[in-house]
């Protein structure tokens, strides 16, 4: 027995729910959620590709270097850094190894706690961050600043602060 022919894009294997079906709540909420999810993935993919092409680093490395650059004495413990960039310590440990090899960070024993390590942004790491930052800022401008006005930015800030509070609680 052969399956019936369907118009392109239809698989016939769905849940049999019509348009606007209530899977995650109100249909409008689902629509906005999907727009947020898909758009944020596209924005991050575009920024990631540009950063990789221009600076040879990915978003995670850029964020890690930026967080260290903003820290007192450009130093944070592994656990604080992991928390700040939302990484598990094992995942961070691997990334730190890569960045140590590049000469962008140093991993040093913590004087106060022999079990802990401080991660320090090196001069080479700061220079790499600055080089990457110039091109990255232009990429951000193209997908953020150039399409959002001040009211949009204020509204987005409010929404993001509410969402951060919800997931951080």
C-alpha positions in Angstrom: 0.0 0.0 0.0 1.4 3.4 -0.9 1.1 6.5 1.1 -1.2 9.2 -0.3 0.5 12.1 -2.1 0.6 15.3 -0.1 1.5 18.8 -1.2 5.2 19.7 -0.7 6.0 20.5 2.9 3.3 18.2 4.4 4.3 14.9 5.9 1.0 13.5 7.0 2.5 12.3 10.2 1.5 15.2 12.5 -0.8 15.2 15.4 -3.8 16.0 13.3 -4.2 19.4 15.0 -5.4 22.2 12.9 -3.9 25.7 12.6 -3.7 27.6 15.9 -3.9 24.3 17.9 -3.2 24.9 21.6 0.1 23.0 22.3 1.9 25.4 24.6 -0.9 27.7 25.6 -2.6 30.5 23.7 -2.0 30.4 20.0 -0.6 33.9 20.1 1.9 32.9 22.8 3.0 30.0 20.7 3.4 32.1 17.7 5.5 34.7 19.5 7.5 32.0 21.2 8.4 30.4 17.9 9.3 33.8 16.4 11.6 34.5 19.4 13.2 31.0 19.2 13.7 31.0 15.4 14.9 34.6 15.2 17.3 34.3 18.1 18.8 31.2 16.6 19.2 32.9 13.2 20.8 36.0 14.8 23.2 33.9 16.9 24.1 31.8 13.8 24.9 34.9 11.8 26.9 36.5 14.5 28.8 33.2 15.1 29.6 32.8 11.4 30.9 36.4 11.2 33.0 36.1 14.3 34.5 32.8 13.2 35.3 34.2 9.8 36.7 37.5 11.0 38.5 36.5 14.2 38.8 32.7 14.3 36.8 32.4 17.5 33.3 31.4 18.4 30.7 33.3 20.4 31.5 31.2 23.6 35.2 32.2 23.5 34.3 35.8 22.7 31.9 36.0 25.6 34.4 34.3 27.9 37.2 36.7 27.0 34.8 39.7 27.4 33.7 38.6 30.9 37.3 38.2 31.9 38.1 41.7 30.5 35.4 43.2 32.6 36.5 41.4 35.8 38.7 43.0 38.4 42.3 42.4 37.5 40.9 40.4 34.4 40.7 37.4 36.7 37.9 35.1 37.8 37.8 31.7 39.4 36.7 28.8 37.2 33.4 28.4 39.1 32.5 32.1 39.0 33.4 32.2 35.3 31.3 29.1 34.6 28.4 30.6 36.3 28.7 34.0 34.5 28.9 32.4 31.0 26.4 29.6 31.8 28.9 26.7 31.2 29.3 23.6 33.2 32.8 23.4 34.9 33.8 20.4 32.8 32.8 22.1 29.5 34.6 25.3 30.7 37.7 23.3 31.7 38.0 22.1 28.1 37.5 25.6 26.6 40.1 27.0 29.0 42.6 24.4 27.8 42.1 25.5 24.2 42.5 29.2 25.2 45.6 28.5 27.3 47.1 26.8 24.2 46.3 30.0 22.2 47.9 32.1 24.8 44.7 34.0 25.5 44.3 33.0 29.1 46.4 31.6 32.0 45.1 29.1 34.5 46.7 29.6 37.8 46.2 28.0 41.3 44.0 30.1 43.6 46.0 31.2 46.7 43.0 31.1 49.0 41.7 27.7 47.9 44.2 25.1 46.5 41.3 23.2 44.9 40.3 26.2 42.8 41.9 27.9 39.8 41.9 31.5 38.7 41.5 32.2 35.0 43.4 35.3 33.9 43.0 37.1 30.6 46.5 37.6 29.0 47.7 40.6 27.0 47.4 38.4 23.8 43.9 37.5 24.8 43.0 41.1 25.4 44.4 42.0 21.9 42.5 39.1 20.3 39.3 40.3 22.0 39.8 43.9 20.8 40.5 42.8 17.2 37.4 40.6 17.3 35.3 43.2 18.9 35.7 45.8 16.1 34.3 43.5 13.5 31.8 41.9 15.9 30.4 45.3 16.8 29.7 46.0 13.1 27.8 42.6 12.9 25.8 43.5 16.0 25.0 46.9 14.5 23.6 45.3 11.3 21.2 42.9 13.1 20.4 45.0 16.2 21.1 48.8 16.2 20.2 49.3 12.5 16.7 47.7 12.9 15.7 48.7 16.4 14.8 52.2 17.5 15.2 53.5 21.1 11.6 52.3 22.1 12.3 48.9 20.7 15.6 48.6 22.6 13.8 49.7 25.8 11.0 47.2 25.3 13.5 44.4 24.5 15.5 45.3 27.6 12.3 45.0 29.8 11.3 41.7 28.3 14.8 40.2 28.6 15.1 41.3 32.2 11.8 39.7 33.0 12.8 36.5 31.3 16.3 36.5 33.0 14.6 36.9 36.4 12.3 34.0 35.7 15.1 31.6 34.7 17.5 32.8 37.4 15.0 32.4 40.3 
